């Protein structure tokens, strides 16, 4: 049996985005509760991210795969992080 791996959660947003302000605390809480590695990025700091996600923010990635955009449901994100932690590396 292998130990659970540490999933990577990435939150993409930008300053002044009201949806981002609502979603970020939810993402932080889930990541902290599940021991996930959290990275918070502003799309304004990366032209490629800005082109890719533009008005879709906030966007949450779990292990590099897009999980959600615009709204974050805590229960759904929690389940995705648990599943990622259980996945074989």
N, C-alpha and C positions, 0 to 999 in steps of 0.2 A: 504494500500500500504506500502511495506517495503522499507527502505532505501537501497541504493546500498551497497553491501558488498565490502570489500577491498580484491582484489585477491592477491595471493602470487605467485610471479614469482621467479624462481630459475635458475641461470645461472651456469652451470658446465663447467669448462675449466681447463687449466693449463698454467703456465708460458711458454713462448716460442712457443706457438701454434699460428701460423699465422691466422688460421681461427677464433680462439678465439679473437684475437686482432681486427679482423674486426667486429665480431658479438657483442662483449660486449658493445660498444658505442650505437649500435642500440637498444639493450635490455634495457640499462640504460635510453635512451631517451623515449622509449615507456612506461616504468614503471613510470618514472617521470611525463610524460604527463597525464597518466591515474590514478595516485595516488596509484599505486600498491606497495605492500611491496616487495622489492627486496632483495634477498640473492645471493651473489656471492661466489661460492665455487671452490676450486682447487681439482681436483680428486686425486692429489698427497697427500693430507692431510687425505684421507679416503680410506683405502684398499678396502672396499666394493664398493664404487663408482668407484674406479679404475678398479676393476674386472667387474662391470656391464657395464660401459661405454667405458673403454679403448680407442680405436681409433675412437669412434663415436663423440667425442667432436668437437666443443662445442655442448652442449645439453641444451635446455631450457624447463623447466617444468612450467606449469601454474596450480596452486593448486594441485601440486604433480603428474600431468599427463604429460607425455612427449608430448611436442608440436613440437619441431624441433630438428634436429641434423645437424651438419656440417655447414649449412647456415641458416640465420635468415632473413625472409622477414618482414620488418617493418609493412606493411599493414596487413599481416596475423596475426602477433603477436598482433597488436593493436586490431583487431577484436576479437581475443581469450580473451584478457584481458577485453574488454568491455562486452563480453558474460559472463565471469566469474563474473564480478561485478554485473551483472543483475540477476545471478542465485540465487535462494532461498537458504539460508543457511541451 
